[in-house]
Each structure stands twice: as C-alpha cells, then as structure tokens.
C-alpha cells in the first residue's frame, strides 16, 4: 500500500512539473484561420519560404521547417535552393520561383514585430523546470531545477510575433494562416524554433491541410 501511495505521489509531482513547463513555454499560437472551402490535404510538395532579412537566418529556418514537415509525412523543399534570397521578391519573381520549384503550395513565414525591452526584477523571480525518468532497478526518479533572479537583476525580454501563411501555387489562393508569439528571457529561457514549427504543423493537421 505504501509503495502504491509513493508511486501515486510521484505521478502527481510529474504532472505538476509538466503543467509548470507548459505554463512557461516560450512559444504559443495566438490565432489561426483556414479557408473553409479548401478540400485538403495539400497534394504534392510545399515550398517553405522564410522571409527574413538575414540570409543565414532564412536558410536555418527553412531547413528546420522542411525537416519538421518531412517528419510529419509532408513533402517540402526550402526556397533558398531556388534562388529566393532574403530581399522581398516581387509577385512575378515569387511566381517564377514557385513554378521553378514545381511545388503545389508555398508556405511563407515572416516576422510581424520584434520588441526588445530590459526588465529589472524588484522581487524574487524563479523559473521552474523538471523531468522524470524510470529504470527497472531504481524505480522512478524526478529532478526539479530552479533558476532564480535575485532582486535588482536585469534581463532582456524579447517578444516576437510571427505569421505563417499557406497558398496554392497555381491559383495563388490563400488557404491558411496562423499567428504566433514567442517570448524569450535572456539567460533564462531560449526560443525553440522547432517547437514553434510544431505548433504551426499541429494546427495544419487539425485543419486537415496536412
């Protein structure tokens, strides 16, 4: 009986930790929209376009998003391999690149706003995280990590809002859009691009677009 209570208590602690981690997740979707007339899923290849000023950021983002889409069963290719750079293309240039790629749809992600501010904590602040693992020898183990900012510490807070939109290549029809918000506290939490991509992909799957 005591062993059962011990395992129940550890399970409760694990669920509590998961809840805390979700509460402090740096990325979240704020809203999404889907064309109700679209008959999904998308057939063929998706051209992934990261509309960023920095060409290195564009390449890293596109490669990561393409890999995430492929992990979820979709065919995808990055736009930089077809000559699309970090400068904003004209509609005709975009049309030619999409045609050259042979993609049936293209997914554009861009930053709507990026606001940085310095915050000074006047009271004690802490970030909580944790995990649990199990092995046959020692039963359950859990670990909780606390990171504290003492009064007077200043950190950089970065709030980035992004939009991802999916279009049909042949008609140019707007199929889907989603809006996200990412919050990063310097030295405490870091942005997880892969997590953000998974949020977009999850919504695409829920809307039966993928």
C-alpha positions in Angstrom: 0.0 0.0 0.0 2.8 2.4 0.9 4.6 1.6 -2.4 1.3 2.4 -4.3 1.0 5.7 -2.5 4.6 6.5 -3.3 4.1 5.9 -7.0 0.9 7.9 -7.0 2.7 10.9 -5.3 5.5 10.7 -7.9 3.0 10.7 -10.7 1.3 13.7 -9.2 4.6 15.5 -9.0 5.4 14.6 -12.6 2.0 16.0 -13.8 2.6 19.2 -11.8 6.0 19.6 -13.4 4.6 19.2 -16.9 2.0 21.8 -16.1 4.6 24.2 -14.9 6.8 23.7 -18.0 3.8 24.3 -20.3 2.9 27.4 -18.4 6.3 28.9 -19.1 6.6 27.7 -22.7 8.2 30.4 -24.8 6.1 29.8 -28.0 2.3 29.9 -28.5 -0.2 30.3 -31.3 -2.5 33.3 -30.7 -4.9 32.5 -33.6 -5.3 30.8 -36.9 -7.6 31.0 -40.0 -8.5 28.4 -42.7 -10.4 28.8 -45.9 -13.5 26.6 -45.3 -13.8 25.8 -49.0 -10.4 24.2 -49.2 -10.6 20.5 -49.8 -7.4 19.2 -48.1 -5.0 17.7 -47.5 -2.4 19.5 -49.7 -1.2 17.3 -52.5 2.3 17.5 -53.7 5.3 19.5 -52.4 5.3 22.5 -50.2 7.8 25.3 -50.9 8.9 26.7 -47.5 9.8 30.4 -47.5 11.4 32.2 -44.5 11.0 35.9 -45.3 13.8 37.2 -43.1 16.4 39.9 -43.7 19.3 37.8 -42.6 20.1 35.1 -45.3 21.7 32.9 -42.7 18.5 33.0 -40.5 16.5 32.3 -43.7 18.5 29.2 -44.5 18.5 27.8 -40.9 14.7 28.5 -40.6 13.8 26.9 -43.9 15.9 23.8 -43.4 14.5 23.3 -39.9 10.9 23.8 -41.1 11.4 21.5 -44.0 12.8 18.8 -41.7 9.8 19.2 -39.3 7.3 18.9 -42.2 9.0 15.8 -43.5 8.9 14.2 -40.0 5.2 14.7 -40.2 4.8 13.0 -43.5 4.7 16.1 -45.8 6.9 16.7 -48.9 8.7 20.1 -48.5 11.6 22.0 -50.0 13.4 25.2 -49.0 13.1 28.3 -51.2 16.7 29.4 -51.0 17.7 26.4 -53.1 15.7 28.0 -56.0 17.4 31.4 -55.7 14.9 33.2 -53.3 17.1 35.4 -51.1 16.4 37.4 -48.0 15.2 40.5 -50.0 11.5 40.9 -50.6 10.7 39.4 -54.1 8.1 40.9 -56.5 4.9 38.9 -57.2 6.3 37.9 -60.6 9.7 36.8 -59.1 7.8 34.7 -56.5 5.6 33.2 -59.2 8.6 32.2 -61.2 10.4 30.6 -58.2 7.3 28.7 -57.2 6.9 27.5 -60.8 10.6 26.5 -61.0 10.3 24.5 -57.8 7.3 22.5 -59.0 5.6 22.9 -55.6 1.9 22.7 -55.4 1.7 25.1 -52.4 4.0 27.6 -50.8 4.3 28.5 -47.1 5.6 31.9 -46.2 6.6 32.8 -42.6 7.6 36.3 -41.6 8.1 38.5 -38.5 5.3 40.9 -37.8 7.1 42.6 -34.9 10.1 42.1 -32.6 10.1 44.2 -29.4 13.0 44.1 -27.0 13.0 45.5 -23.5 15.2 45.4 -20.5 13.4 44.4 -17.3 14.6 44.7 -13.8 13.1 42.3 -11.3 12.4 44.1 -8.0 11.2 40.9 -6.3 12.5 37.4 -6.3 11.6 35.6 -9.5 12.2 31.9 -10.3 11.9 29.7 -13.4 10.9 26.1 -12.7 11.5 23.1 -14.9 11.8 19.4 -14.3 11.7 15.9 -15.7 11.1 12.3 -14.6 12.7 9.0 -15.8 12.3 5.4 -14.9 14.5 2.4 -14.8 13.9 -1.2 -13.7 16.5 -1.1 -10.9 15.7 2.1 -9.1 12.1 2.8 -9.9 11.1 6.4 -10.6 13.4 9.4 -10.3 12.5 13.1 -10.7 14.5 16.2 -10.8 13.3 19.8 -10.4 15.5 22.7 -11.4 15.1 26.2 -10.0 16.7 29.3 -11.6 16.4 32.4 -9.6 16.8 36.1 -10.3 17.7 38.0 -7.2 16.2 41.4 -6.6 17.8 44.0 -8.9 18.8 41.7 -11.7 18.1 43.0 -15.2 17.4 40.7 -18.2 16.4 41.3 -21.8 12.8 40.4 -22.7 12.2 39.7 -26.4 8.6 39.4 -27.7 8.5 38.3 -31.3 5.2 38.0 -33.3 5.2 36.0 -36.5 2.7 35.0 -39.2 2.8 31.8 -41.3 0.5 31.6 -44.4 -0.1 28.8 -47.0 -1.1 29.5 -50.6 -1.9 27.3 -53.6 0.7 27.6 -56.2 -1.4 27.5 -59.4 -4.2 29.8 -58.3 -2.5 31.8 -55.6 -5.4 31.1 -53.3 -4.9 31.8 -49.6 -5.5 28.5 -47.8 -4.4 29.0 -44.2 -2.7 31.5 -41.8 -1.6 31.3 -38.2 -0.1 33.9 -35.8 2.4 33.2 -33.0 4.0 34.9 -30.1 7.5 34.0 -28.8 8.8 35.3 -25.5 12.5 34.9 -24.6 14.1 35.9 -21.3 17.8 36.2 -21.9 19.8 33.6 -20.0 16.7 32.0 -18.6 14.6 30.8 -21.5 15.6 30.4 -25.1 13.5 30.4 -28.2 12.7 26.9 -29.6 12.3 27.2 -33.4 11.4 23.6 -33.7 8.7 23.9 -31.1 7.2 26.9 -33.0 7.2 24.9 -36.2 5.5 22.0 -34.5 2.7 24.4 -33.3 2.2 25.5 -36.9 2.2 21.9 -38.2 -0.2 20.8 -35.5 -2.7 23.4 -36.5 -2.3 22.5 -40.2 -3.0 18.9 -39.2 -6.0 19.8 -37.1 -7.5 21.8 -40.0 -6.9 18.7 -42.3 -4.5 20.7 -44.5 -1.6 18.2 -43.9 
